[in-house]
């Protein structure tokens, strides 16, 4: 990448890999099941607008965001597909949803009343998807209160229940299979309860990335892939399902800004946490924890320079990180440093970084901050 005039640190987003991952999901569920591509959290850090544009071109029928604000961003960028606000909306945002053609997830009667009133004022009937809490314990109407909730919804004449949904708590954990089975059963009962009250939801959806591959009985007629679209599979899919040819979509790059030899016995970085045991060639790279390169990678992270592995030494600081390039033949100023990605037969995955710092691959890519420019290739 050309970095003249800018700090030489960037994240590369491979749109072809994104499209290929989407097609794996499409082939898995077949023509009769819609695919809602989840773009919340700026497409898991990959850039929601650009990802939406490519996925729309490849046939995505729906998009999912967490917040109305995220939906508005997509609308302002010209995205026309239906957009579902997975976390609902806040007081005062009913009008935002209606004016931007966003479909909110609902689970509170007071907010539903506000949406109904705003729809009536506009002379329209607004679509909503009702979320049922079947065992996640987070958002949603409790599964054992659905009948009463559905009966109460009949008072709102300017709303249409176009969908019913739930979210799995542990579809990626085989030992939690009984809970997943219970959630599927509870969801089916909830859909039946809505129908008994005269509602005819078009869409029934349960399956996240893990369930798309582990629980075909949970597909309903729409699925909601998130992490797998971005090639984040190693810590959310069962081992048997990881054989799918998903490709990582994001890679993270920087360049060597300074080289210096440090003699044996000297320390580098804050807190004197690394002491050179022999003469060490230290490279400074312009990336740090404000960029999302986690401080927990201090003395534990890895990089690839000229196709050769290098290790992070000393503490990762806010804007700068040090790596040991003693064993990199010909290491020079301006050399590209890969912090997430692959080269020379070596790979650094989001899953590996997550395992090092004790988190999930999703948090790794979501955490790459806005000051790291995304370059789409």
N, C-alpha and C positions, 0 to 999 in steps of 0.2 A: 504493500500500500504506500502511496505517496504521502509523506507526512510533513512536507515543507510548510513552514508557517504555523504548525500546530504541534502540541505535545505528541510525541510518537507512541501513543497508547490508544488501542481501539479494540472493539469487539467486532468480529466478522460474523455475519448471519447468512447462512447458505440457504437461499430460497428454494433451490432444487431439492435439497434434503428435506425441507419442510413439506414440499409437495409430495415427495415420495413417501414420507411417513403418513401423510393424510391418505394416500391411496392404499396403503397397507390396511388402515382402519376400514376404509370403504369396502375393500375386498373381503375383509373379515365378516362384516355384518350384512353385506349383500344389498341389493337394490331396494328392498322393502323397508329398510331402516334408515331414517334420516341421521345425518351426522352434524351435531352442533359442535363447532370448534371453539374451545375455550380460550379466550384472549385476555382474561383478567390479569391484573398485575403487569400491564404492559406486555402481554403475551409472554408471561413468565420471564420478563427481562429482555425479550428478543425484539420488541418494537411492535406494538399492536397494529398500527396503521399499515405498515408494510407487510406484515404477516397476513392481515385481513385481505389486502389486495391480492396477494398471491393465492391464498386459499379460496377466495371468491372466484378467481380465474380457473381454479381446479375443481370447482363444483361444490364448495361448502354451502349448505342450505341455510344454516343458522350460525350465529355467533353468540358466545356467552361472555359476559363481563361481570364483574362484581358490583360495580357502582354505576348509577346513572351518568356520573361524570365521565366514566370510561366509554359509555355508549355514545355520549354527545361527541366525544373526540372522534369516534369512528364515523358518525354521521357528518360531522364537519369536513371529514376527509373524503366524503362521497360514497361511503359504504351504504348500500341499499338493502342488503339482506336483513331478515328479521334478527333483532338483537334482544337477548334475554338477560335481564339484570338479576343475576343469581342470588345476590344478597338482599334483594328488594330495594326499597327506597326509604328515605327519611322524611319526617314531616317537612312540608314545604316543597317537596320534589315531585309531587303528583303531576303538576303542570309540566315539569321538565320532561317526564316520561312521555306524556301525551303529545307534547309539541314536537318531540324528536322521534316519535314512532317507536319508542322502546317498550318492550313487553316486560312488566315487572313480575317478579316472584312475590307472592303475598302469603301472609301467615298471621296478620294482626287485623282484627275487625276495625279498629280505629283508623288505620291507614287505608284500609279498603274503602271505608266510608268517605274519606277525603278524595280518593281516586274516583269513586263513583260520582261525587259531587262535581269534580272538575270535568269529568266526561260529560255529565249532563249539561254543564254550562257551555260545552263545545258542541253539543248536539250529536255526540258520537257514542258508540258502544266500544269500550276498551277491552282488549284481551288481557288476561292474566293467567299465570300458572301458579297453582297452589302447591306449596311445599308441605310435605307430611314428614314429621319426625318419627321415623320407624325404629330408631335405636341409636342415632348419632348423638342425640341429646343437645343439639346445638340450635339451629333455626328450624322452624316448622311447627305445624299443628300436631300435637301428640296423636299418635295413631289411634288411641282409644277415645279420642274426643272428636274424631273426624265427622261422625254423623251429625252431632250437634252443630259443628262449625258449618257443614254443608247446608244444613237447614237455615242457619242464620244468613248465609250468603244470598238466599233467595229474595231478600228485601232489596238487593241492589240491582236495579233494572238496567243500569248503564254499563254493566260489566259482563263479560263472557268468560267462563272458565274454559280456556282453550287448552290447558294442560294441567296434569298432576305429576308431581315429581317427588323424589326423595334422594338421599345421599347416603352411600355406604360408609360405615365407620371403619371397616377392616376387610374390604374385599381382597386386599393384597396379603392378608395374613391367613394362611391355611388353617392354623389352629383356632381361628375365630369363625370357622365355617358355620357352626350352629347359629351364631348371631346373624351372619349374612343370610342364611336360609330364613330365619325369622323375619328379617327386614323385607325380603321378597314377599313372603306370605302376608305380612302386615300391609305392604303397599297394595297388593292385589285386593285385599279387603277394603282398603281406603278408596280405591277406584270404584269398587262395587258400591260403596256407600254414597259416593257422588252421583253415580248413575241412578241409584234408588231415589235420590232427591230431584231427579229430572235433569241433571247436568250431563253433557255429552262431550267430555274433553277429547280434543283431537289428538293430543300428544301425551303419551305416558313414558316417562324416562327416569331411569335409575342408574344406568351404568356409567361409571367413570373409567379411566384408562385401565385399571386393573380388572374391573368386572367385564369389560369388553372381551377380554381374553380368557378370564377364569370362570365367568358365569354367563354363558349364552342365554340361559333362561331368564336373565335379568335385562335383556336388551330392550324390552318394550318395543316401541316403534321409533325411538330416537335415542342415541347414545351421546355421551359428552366427553370425548377425549381431551385431555389437557397435556400432561407431561409427555405422553408418547409422541405427540405431534412434534415436539422439540427434541426427540431422541433421548429423553430422560427415562430410561427403562430399568436400569440395573438395580435400583432399590425400590421399585414399585411393582414389577411384574414377577410372577413365579418363574423359577429357573427354566421350566419347559417353554414358557412363552417368550423368553428373551432370545430365542433362536430367530425370531422375526428380524428382518433386515432393517431395523430402525437405524437411522443415522443421526449423530449429534448435529444440531443446527448452529450452535454458537461455538466460536473459538475466541480466545482472549490473547491479545498480542501487545508487546511493547518493544522497545529497543534499548540497547546498552547506551547509557548516557555518559558513563565515566568508568575507566578501568584503573585499578591501582594494585600494586603488590603490597601485601601486608606480611611483615615478618612473623615468624613463629613467636608465640607468647603475647602478641597484641590481641586486643578485643575489637569487635566492631559492633555498632548499633547501640541502641538504648539498653541500659541495664547490664552491660557487659555479659550478655548471655551466650556469646560465642567467642571462644579464644582459638586462634589459629594454632594448630599443632605442628604446622610446617609452613614454609612460605606459600601464601595463598593469593591467587589472582581474583580480586573481588570486582564484580561488575555492579554498578548502581543502575537500577531501572526506575523510570518515572511512573510508578504505580504504587498505591498503598491502600490502607483500609478504608479511606474515604471513597475509593473507587470500587469497593466491594471485594478487594483482595484481602481476605480475612486476617486479622492480627493473630488468630489462632494457628496460622500457618508458619509462624515464626519458628525457625530452626527445624521445620517439618515439611514445608512445601517443596514443590519440584517445578522445574522449568525445562524447556528444551531449547538449546542454542546450537545452531549448525548441525542439527540432527543428533546432538549428544545431550544426555540428561545432565542437569545441573541442579544443585540443591540451594534452597533458601537458607541463608545464614544470618544470625542475629534476629532482632525483632523487626517485624513488618511495621513501618511507621505510617503516618497518615498519608504521605504523598510519595514515599520512596521505599524501595525494597532492595536488599542486597542478595546476590547469588554468587556461588563459588563456581568460577569457570576455569579453574586451574587445569582441568582435564579436557578442555575444549580446544582442539587444535586450531590455531589461527584466530582465536576470539578477538574481535575488533570493535571499536566504537561504531555504533549504528547497527550492529548485528541485531536481527530480529530475535525476540525472546517469546516463546510460546508458553503461556501459563495455563491455558486450557485448549486442548487440541492435540494434533498428532503431527509427527515429522520423523523421518529417519527410522521408521519402524517402531518408534516409541509413542505412547499415548498418555495424555493426562485427561481423565474424564471428570465430569462434574460429580459422578458417583464416588470416584476415588477421593476427590477433594472433600466431599461431604463426609466420607468415612473418617478422614483425618481429623476433621474439626468437630465431628459428632453431630451431624445434621443430615438433611435430605438434599438430594440433588436440586430439587426445586428452589430451595433457599439460596443455593450457590448462584444460579442464573438470575433469579429475582434480585439478588443482592448486588449485581453489577450496576453501579450507580449511573445517574443521568449524565455525569460529567465524562463518562466514557462514551465516545461517539460510536454509534452502530453503523457499520459499513455493510451494505447488502450486495451479495455476490451471487 
